[in-house]
Each structure stands twice: as structure tokens, then as C-alpha cells.
Amino acid sequence: MPAYVCDSMLSSLEFSAKECVFYHLQDDFQIGPEVELQDGDLLLFVDYFGVCGKAVAEVLGRFPRDRVVIDCSQAFFQQAQPCLATLYSPRKFFGVPDGGLLVTAQKMRQPALRDDRSSTRMRHLVTRLSSSAAEGYASFKDAEASLVDPDPRRISILSERLLQSIDYEGVQNRRGENFRFLHEQLGSENQLKLDEYCDAPLCYPFLPRANIDKRCLADLGIFVPTYWSEVADRPNLSQFEQRLLLGMLALPIGQVLDVPADLEFIVESVREML
């Protein structure tokens, strides 16, 4: 498992009593040459922020594909990879309360139980629509905590119906356009080497030369999450991982933004703080 990953990815390993060995990321999201798979090992690699297409290809070329799991929870629009499994998290991209997707050639049985608590996780989504993301943050944290249960369940009926109503092509196009706009405006100041043709990623990951205080952006109504604060407690973080943790800004590119006004405001605000 990568050391730079959220705690929720570790809970299922703890539940199944599987040993976890962390590896560390080098520059540009590469896995260091010291990482080798032993008999019985599986490797999880994250398509971070949806911008790691080249790194994913290198991982699949370096390690046995039938022992690799690609986590596309931040890369919903990336195609499933020819590997053991590919994971997706629709709720990071759309207004759904729960549910994840697993794509694999392995024979899998559907869980016997279906998630029946979706209505209790809708408050932050409704609050965000009616007022602001800031006002719904406490409810969001409660909803996240309720998803920790490691017992497998089928996606809720509510999430299933909501996902059936989405204009996926429209969302994909808007996110791609928003990403390219921010990259055109801020790419020269970004210490991450990004491909401008990333396919509708989660956000625009911006790593400036000097850290920008996220609280200053929040005061302006630009809310930038930290991925992930719990990583700070893990030993031997690489320099690249420390920079991602402390300095990277996950600038929003979501389909709900008012374009171009919101994007121009984000660019102007960030430039003033550089």
C-alpha cells in the first residue's frame, strides 16, 4: 500500500487480518526501485487526483498485472485497467450518498445485503445545494464516518437511481475544460508535471514553490481539502509525499462551478498569494 493514502483504505485490511507494508512515492508519483513483490503479495496503486495515467502505465508494465489493484477513486472517467481489479468512487464526483464500484475479471458474488442508510447521508448534499459547502461540512464528516463499516454491501437504491440520471458525457467535458483552464493559467507555477489532457480528474493539483495558507483561500470561499492529514503520522515519508501533504492545493474543477466566473476568481486569488 502507498504510505500516502487515506486511513479508510486500511480498515478493510485490518478487518481481514491482512498484513500491510507501506511503500513511498518518488517524484511525479513514481514507485521507487526498491519496491519488489514477493510471493503472495498484491500491490495497490492510486491514480492520484486523476492525473497519473503515465504512472499507472509504468506500474502495469513493471509489476505482474494479475497482482496489481488500481485505485481510480479519484479518476472516475479512466477506463478499467487490465489488472486484478480497478476501484471507483462515484460519490467523489457526483451528489450520491454512498457506493463504490469494483471492476475485475475475477468471479465475484454480489453481497447479500444492500446499503439501507443512504437517507441518513444526504444532509450535507442538500445543504451544499441550498446554502454552501462550508455549512454542510459537519454533516459531510458524519456521513464519511458512517461509511467505515468494512462489511460488504450492495450500493443503495437511492445512489443507484441517482447515478442512472447523470449526464456523464457533459460532466466529463466540463471537468476536462475546467482542468485545462486552470492548467493554462497556473501551469507555469505548478511544481507538478501534469498532462493538460488529463481526462476529467478529481481536481487541479497545484503545488506552488512556496506554501499557500489554505485558510486564506477558505476565507474567500475557496475550500481546498487536505489529502490526507493522517499521513503525517506515518514514518519515513519521502520528500515528495511531504510536499504533497503540506503544500499541494487540490483546486476545485467540479461541474457545479459557475464558469468562467468561479475559475477566474480561483486563479486571481491563488496568484495574489504566490
C-alpha positions as CSV (number, residue, x, y, z in Angstrom):
1,M,0.0,0.0,0.0
2,P,1.2,3.5,-0.6
3,A,2.0,5.4,2.6
4,Y,0.3,8.4,1.0
5,V,-3.3,7.1,1.3
6,C,-6.3,7.7,3.5
7,D,-7.0,5.6,6.6
8,S,-10.2,4.2,5.1
9,M,-8.2,2.2,2.7
10,L,-6.6,0.4,5.6
11,S,-9.7,-0.6,7.5
12,S,-10.6,-3.5,5.2
13,L,-7.1,-4.9,5.6
14,E,-7.4,-4.7,9.3
15,F,-10.8,-6.4,9.2
16,S,-9.5,-9.3,7.1
17,A,-6.3,-9.5,9.1
18,K,-4.0,-8.9,6.1
19,E,-0.6,-7.5,6.6
20,C,0.1,-4.1,5.1
21,V,3.5,-2.9,4.0
22,F,3.8,0.7,3.0
23,Y,5.9,1.9,0.0
24,H,6.8,5.5,-0.7
25,L,6.2,7.7,-3.7
26,Q,9.1,9.4,-5.6
27,D,8.7,12.5,-7.7
28,D,5.9,12.5,-10.2
29,F,4.0,9.8,-8.3
30,Q,6.6,7.1,-9.2
31,I,7.2,3.9,-7.1
32,G,10.8,3.7,-6.0
33,P,13.1,0.9,-7.5
34,E,13.4,-0.8,-4.1
35,V,9.8,-2.0,-4.2
36,E,9.5,-5.7,-5.2
37,L,6.6,-8.1,-4.9
38,Q,7.2,-11.3,-3.0
39,D,5.2,-14.5,-3.4
40,G,1.6,-13.8,-2.3
41,D,2.0,-10.0,-2.4
42,L,-0.5,-7.7,-4.0
43,L,0.2,-4.0,-4.8
44,L,-2.3,-1.2,-4.7
45,F,-1.5,2.0,-6.7
46,V,-3.6,5.1,-6.6
47,D,-4.3,7.3,-9.7
48,Y,-3.8,10.3,-7.6
49,F,-6.3,13.2,-8.3
50,G,-6.9,11.5,-11.7
51,V,-3.7,12.8,-13.2
52,C,-1.5,9.7,-13.0
53,G,-2.2,8.0,-16.3
54,K,1.5,7.7,-17.2
55,A,2.4,6.4,-13.7
56,V,-0.3,3.8,-13.9
57,A,1.0,2.6,-17.2
58,E,4.5,2.2,-15.7
59,V,3.2,0.3,-12.7
60,L,1.4,-2.2,-15.0
61,G,4.5,-2.6,-17.1
62,R,6.7,-3.2,-14.1
63,F,4.7,-5.5,-11.9
64,P,2.6,-8.6,-12.7
65,R,-0.8,-7.2,-13.7
66,D,-2.7,-10.0,-12.0
67,R,-1.3,-8.9,-8.7
68,V,-2.0,-5.1,-9.1
69,V,-5.1,-3.2,-7.9
70,I,-5.5,0.3,-9.4
71,D,-7.5,2.7,-7.2
72,C,-9.4,5.1,-9.5
73,S,-11.4,6.6,-6.7
74,Q,-10.1,10.0,-7.8
75,A,-10.2,9.1,-11.5
76,F,-13.8,8.1,-12.3
77,F,-13.5,8.6,-16.0
78,Q,-10.4,6.5,-16.5
79,Q,-11.1,3.1,-18.2
80,A,-10.7,0.0,-16.1
81,Q,-7.2,-1.3,-16.3
82,P,-6.0,-4.8,-17.4
83,C,-5.1,-5.9,-13.9
84,L,-6.5,-7.8,-10.9
85,A,-9.1,-5.1,-10.1
86,T,-9.9,-1.4,-10.6
87,L,-11.8,0.6,-7.9
88,Y,-14.0,3.6,-8.4
89,S,-15.8,6.0,-6.0
90,P,-18.7,7.8,-7.7
91,R,-19.5,9.9,-4.7
92,K,-16.3,11.9,-5.0
93,F,-17.6,13.2,-8.4
94,F,-21.4,13.2,-8.1
95,G,-24.0,14.0,-5.4
96,V,-24.6,10.5,-4.2
97,P,-24.6,9.4,-0.6
98,D,-22.7,6.1,-0.9
99,G,-21.5,3.3,-3.2
100,G,-18.3,2.2,-4.8
101,L,-17.5,0.2,-8.0
102,L,-15.1,-2.7,-8.5
103,V,-14.2,-3.9,-12.0
104,T,-12.4,-7.3,-12.3
105,A,-12.3,-10.4,-14.5
106,Q,-12.4,-12.5,-11.3
107,K,-15.7,-14.2,-10.5
108,M,-17.4,-12.3,-7.7
109,R,-20.6,-12.8,-5.8
110,Q,-22.9,-9.8,-5.1
111,P,-23.1,-9.1,-1.4
112,A,-26.3,-10.4,0.1
113,L,-27.1,-7.1,1.9
114,R,-27.8,-3.7,0.3
115,D,-26.9,-0.5,1.9
116,D,-30.0,0.9,3.5
117,R,-28.7,4.0,5.3
118,S,-28.4,6.3,2.3
119,S,-31.1,8.7,3.5
120,T,-29.0,9.5,6.6
121,R,-26.1,10.6,4.4
122,M,-28.0,13.1,2.3
123,R,-27.9,16.1,4.6
124,H,-24.6,17.5,3.5
125,L,-25.5,17.1,-0.1
126,V,-28.8,19.0,0.4
127,T,-27.1,21.7,2.5
128,R,-24.5,22.2,-0.2
129,L,-27.1,22.9,-2.8
130,S,-29.3,25.1,-0.6
131,S,-26.5,27.1,1.1
132,S,-22.8,26.3,0.9
133,A,-20.2,23.5,1.2
134,A,-18.9,25.1,4.4
135,E,-22.2,24.9,6.2
136,G,-22.6,21.2,5.2
137,Y,-19.0,20.2,6.3
138,A,-20.0,18.8,9.7
139,S,-22.7,16.7,8.1
140,F,-20.2,15.6,5.5
141,K,-17.8,14.3,8.2
142,D,-20.6,12.4,9.9
143,A,-21.6,10.8,6.5
144,E,-17.9,9.9,5.9
145,A,-17.7,8.2,9.3
146,S,-20.7,6.1,8.7
147,L,-19.0,4.6,5.6
148,V,-16.2,3.0,7.6
149,D,-18.1,-0.3,8.2
150,P,-16.0,-2.9,6.3
151,D,-18.8,-5.4,5.8
152,P,-19.5,-5.5,2.0
153,R,-22.9,-4.3,0.9
154,R,-24.5,-3.6,-2.4
155,I,-24.9,0.1,-3.4
156,S,-28.1,1.7,-2.1
157,I,-31.2,2.0,-4.3
158,L,-31.1,5.8,-3.9
159,S,-27.5,6.0,-5.2
160,E,-28.2,3.6,-8.0
161,R,-31.2,5.7,-9.2
162,L,-29.2,8.9,-8.9
163,L,-26.3,7.5,-10.9
164,Q,-28.7,6.5,-13.6
165,S,-29.8,10.1,-14.1
166,I,-26.4,11.7,-14.6
167,D,-25.2,13.2,-17.9
168,Y,-21.8,11.6,-17.8
169,E,-20.5,13.0,-21.1
170,G,-21.5,16.5,-20.0
171,V,-19.8,16.1,-16.7
172,Q,-16.7,14.7,-18.3
173,N,-16.4,17.5,-20.8
174,R,-17.0,20.3,-18.2
175,R,-14.4,18.8,-15.8
176,G,-11.9,18.5,-18.6
177,E,-12.4,22.0,-19.7
178,N,-12.1,23.4,-16.2
179,F,-8.9,21.4,-15.6
180,R,-7.4,22.8,-18.8
181,F,-8.3,26.3,-18.0
182,L,-6.6,26.2,-14.6
183,H,-3.6,24.5,-16.1
184,E,-3.3,27.1,-18.8
185,Q,-3.4,29.9,-16.2
186,L,-1.3,28.3,-13.4
187,G,0.7,25.5,-15.0
188,S,3.9,27.6,-15.2
189,E,3.8,28.0,-11.4
190,N,3.0,24.3,-10.7
191,Q,5.8,22.1,-9.5
192,L,3.9,19.0,-10.5
193,K,4.4,17.9,-14.2
194,L,0.8,17.4,-15.4
195,D,-0.5,16.3,-18.7
196,E,-3.0,19.0,-19.9
197,Y,-5.1,16.3,-21.5
198,C,-6.0,14.5,-18.2
199,D,-9.5,13.1,-18.6
200,A,-11.8,14.8,-16.2
201,P,-9.8,14.4,-13.0
202,L,-10.9,15.0,-9.4
203,C,-9.3,18.4,-9.1
204,Y,-6.4,20.5,-10.3
205,P,-3.5,19.5,-8.1
206,F,-1.4,22.7,-7.7
207,L,2.0,22.6,-5.9
208,P,3.4,26.1,-5.7
209,R,7.0,26.8,-4.9
210,A,6.1,28.4,-1.5
211,N,3.2,27.1,0.6
212,I,-0.1,28.9,0.5
213,D,-2.3,29.0,3.6
214,K,-5.5,27.1,2.8
215,R,-7.3,29.1,5.5
216,C,-6.8,32.3,3.4
217,L,-8.4,30.6,0.5
218,A,-11.3,29.4,2.7
219,D,-11.8,33.0,3.9
220,L,-12.5,33.8,0.2
221,G,-14.9,30.9,-0.2
222,I,-12.4,28.6,-1.9
223,F,-12.4,25.3,0.1
224,V,-9.4,23.1,-0.6
225,P,-9.3,19.7,1.2
226,T,-6.1,18.1,2.6
227,Y,-5.2,14.7,1.2
228,W,-4.6,13.2,3.8
229,S,-3.8,14.7,7.3
230,E,-3.4,11.2,8.8
231,V,-0.4,10.5,6.5
232,A,1.7,12.8,8.7
233,D,1.7,10.1,11.4
234,R,3.4,7.5,9.1
235,P,7.1,7.1,9.3
236,N,9.8,7.8,6.7
237,L,7.7,9.9,4.4
238,S,9.5,10.7,1.2
239,Q,10.3,14.4,0.4
240,F,7.7,14.2,-2.4
241,E,5.0,12.9,0.0
242,Q,5.7,15.6,2.5
243,R,5.4,18.3,-0.2
244,L,2.0,16.8,-1.3
245,L,0.8,16.7,2.3
246,L,1.9,20.2,3.3
247,G,1.9,22.2,0.1
248,M,-0.4,20.8,-2.5
249,L,-3.7,22.6,-3.2
250,A,-6.5,20.5,-4.7
251,L,-8.2,23.3,-6.6
252,P,-11.8,22.6,-7.5
253,I,-12.8,21.9,-11.1
254,G,-16.3,20.4,-10.4
255,Q,-19.1,20.5,-12.9
256,V,-21.1,22.7,-10.5
257,L,-18.8,25.7,-10.8
258,D,-20.1,28.8,-12.4
259,V,-17.9,29.1,-15.5
260,P,-15.9,31.2,-16.2
261,A,-16.5,33.4,-13.1
262,D,-15.6,30.9,-10.5
263,L,-12.5,29.7,-12.3
264,E,-11.2,33.2,-12.9
265,F,-11.8,34.0,-9.2
266,I,-9.8,30.9,-8.2
267,V,-6.9,31.9,-10.5
268,E,-6.8,35.5,-9.3
269,S,-7.0,34.5,-5.7
270,V,-4.1,32.0,-6.0
271,R,-1.9,34.4,-8.0
272,E,-2.3,37.0,-5.3
273,M,-0.9,34.6,-2.7
274,L,2.1,33.3,-4.7
